């Protein structure tokens, strides 16, 4: 089991199929869109692979202030997220950013393994290195579609903000606290 580098379009097809096993289609971005984001902004998706099969993935990335404000209000379904609303961290960013924990999916057979921990630590290291280089990251926000997602958010120290207008529950926490929690995993 390892982090898969250089994800392909076929990987995104597999990730979408995996996601459909756990989430209703009303919450799932089309694999074409996710692949398009990844092609230009490869930090948007981290996937784990075992024996040539995608077993889980996370999407965690900075979003525009507008999207962040709508997420906080519970008024944004990320199924409709546009690539232009993702902040490109490979370029200088003049103001603080907020990360959106857009998706987390782990194949049920791998949920009691270190798959989630491995991907979280990968992302924490990535964003912590950007912060060390001067990127000001304030918060991490997550829009939970399932009760399992809410339990995850609670265990990770997120605080409940609101119920959304599309049947989900929004949680948030400070970025530094987020990375501290992951370091202790």
C-alpha positions in Angstrom: 0.0 0.0 0.0 1.4 3.4 -1.0 0.6 6.9 -2.3 0.2 6.7 -6.0 2.0 9.3 -8.0 1.0 10.5 -11.4 -2.7 9.6 -11.4 -4.3 8.8 -14.7 -7.7 9.3 -16.1 -8.4 5.6 -15.5 -7.6 6.2 -11.8 -10.2 9.0 -11.7 -12.7 6.6 -13.2 -11.9 4.1 -10.5 -12.1 6.8 -7.8 -15.5 7.9 -9.0 -16.8 4.3 -9.0 -15.4 3.9 -5.4 -17.1 7.1 -4.4 -20.4 6.0 -5.8 -20.4 3.0 -3.5 -20.6 5.4 -0.5 -22.1 8.7 -1.6 -25.2 9.7 -3.5 -24.5 11.1 -7.0 -25.9 14.5 -5.9 -22.6 15.0 -4.0 -20.1 13.6 -6.5 -18.1 15.7 -9.0 -17.8 14.1 -12.4 -14.5 12.3 -12.8 -13.7 14.4 -15.8 -13.8 17.5 -13.6 -11.6 16.0 -10.9 -9.1 14.8 -13.5 -9.1 18.2 -15.0 -8.3 19.8 -11.6 -5.6 17.3 -11.0 -4.0 17.8 -14.4 -3.4 21.5 -13.8 -3.3 21.4 -10.0 -1.9 18.0 -8.9 -2.1 18.8 -5.2 -5.9 18.5 -5.4 -6.0 14.7 -5.1 -4.0 12.2 -3.1 -4.7 8.5 -3.8 -3.6 5.3 -2.1 -3.0 2.2 -4.2 -2.6 -1.5 -3.2 -1.7 -4.2 -5.7 -2.5 -1.9 -8.7 -5.9 -0.9 -7.3 -7.0 2.5 -6.0 -8.2 1.8 -2.4 -8.8 5.4 -1.3 -8.4 9.0 -2.0 -8.5 12.5 -0.4 -9.1 15.9 -1.9 -7.8 18.8 0.1 -7.0 22.2 -1.4 -7.3 25.9 -1.0 -10.5 27.5 -2.3 -11.4 31.1 -3.1 -12.7 33.3 -0.4 -16.2 33.3 -2.0 -16.4 29.5 -2.0 -15.0 29.4 1.6 -17.7 31.8 2.7 -20.4 29.8 1.0 -19.1 26.6 2.6 -19.2 28.2 6.0 -22.9 29.2 5.4 -23.7 25.7 4.3 -24.6 27.1 0.8 -22.2 25.3 -1.5 -22.3 21.8 -2.9 -18.8 21.0 -4.1 -20.2 18.9 -6.9 -20.4 22.2 -8.7 -16.9 23.5 -7.8 -15.1 25.0 -10.8 -11.3 24.7 -11.3 -11.1 28.5 -11.2 -12.3 28.4 -7.6 -9.3 26.4 -6.5 -6.2 28.5 -5.5 -3.0 27.5 -7.3 -0.4 27.2 -4.5 2.4 26.8 -7.1 2.1 30.6 -7.6 2.5 33.4 -5.0 -0.6 33.8 -2.9 -0.9 37.3 -1.4 -3.5 36.7 1.3 -4.4 33.9 3.8 -6.0 30.8 2.3 -8.5 28.3 3.7 -8.4 24.6 2.8 -11.4 22.7 1.7 -11.4 19.0 2.6 -13.6 18.2 -0.3 -13.7 14.4 -0.3 -12.5 11.4 1.6 -13.2 7.8 0.4 -11.6 4.6 1.7 -12.6 1.2 0.4 -14.4 -0.5 3.2 -11.8 -3.4 3.2 -9.1 -0.9 4.0 -10.8 1.2 6.6 -9.0 -0.5 9.5 -5.6 -0.2 7.9 -3.2 2.8 7.8 -4.6 4.0 4.5 -6.3 7.1 5.9 -3.4 7.9 8.2 -0.9 7.6 5.3 -2.9 10.0 3.1 -3.6 12.5 5.9 0.1 12.6 6.9 1.0 13.1 3.2 -1.3 16.1 2.9 -0.2 17.5 6.3 3.4 17.4 5.3 2.7 19.0 1.9 0.7 21.9 3.3 3.0 22.3 6.3 6.0 22.7 3.9 4.0 25.4 2.0 3.3 27.1 5.3 6.9 27.0 6.2 7.7 28.7 2.9 5.3 31.5 3.7 1.8 30.4 2.6 -0.6 31.6 5.3 -3.1 28.9 5.8 -5.9 29.7 8.3 -8.6 27.0 8.4 -9.6 23.6 7.1 -13.3 23.2 6.3 -15.1 20.0 5.6 -18.7 19.3 4.3 -19.8 15.9 5.6 -22.2 13.9 3.5 -22.3 10.8 5.8 -22.5 10.0 9.5 -19.1 8.3 9.1 -17.8 11.6 7.9 -19.2 13.5 10.9 -17.6 10.9 13.2 -14.3 11.4 11.4 -14.6 15.2 11.8 -15.3 14.9 15.5 -12.3 12.5 16.0 -10.1 14.9 14.1 -11.0 17.9 16.2 -13.2 19.8 13.8 -16.0 21.9 15.2 -19.5 21.7 13.9 -20.6 24.9 12.1 -23.9 24.3 10.4 -26.2 22.1 8.5 -26.1 22.9 4.8 -28.9 23.7 2.4 -28.1 20.4 0.6 -28.4 17.9 3.5 -24.8 17.8 4.7 -23.1 19.1 7.9 -20.2 21.5 7.8 -17.3 21.4 10.2 -14.1 23.5 10.5 -10.9 23.9 12.5 -7.7 25.9 12.5 -5.0 24.6 10.1 -2.4 24.4 12.9 -4.6 22.3 15.1 -5.4 20.1 12.1 -1.7 19.3 11.5 -1.1 18.8 15.2 -3.9 16.2 15.3 -2.5 14.4 12.3 1.0 14.4 13.8 -0.4 12.4 16.7 -2.0 9.7 14.6 
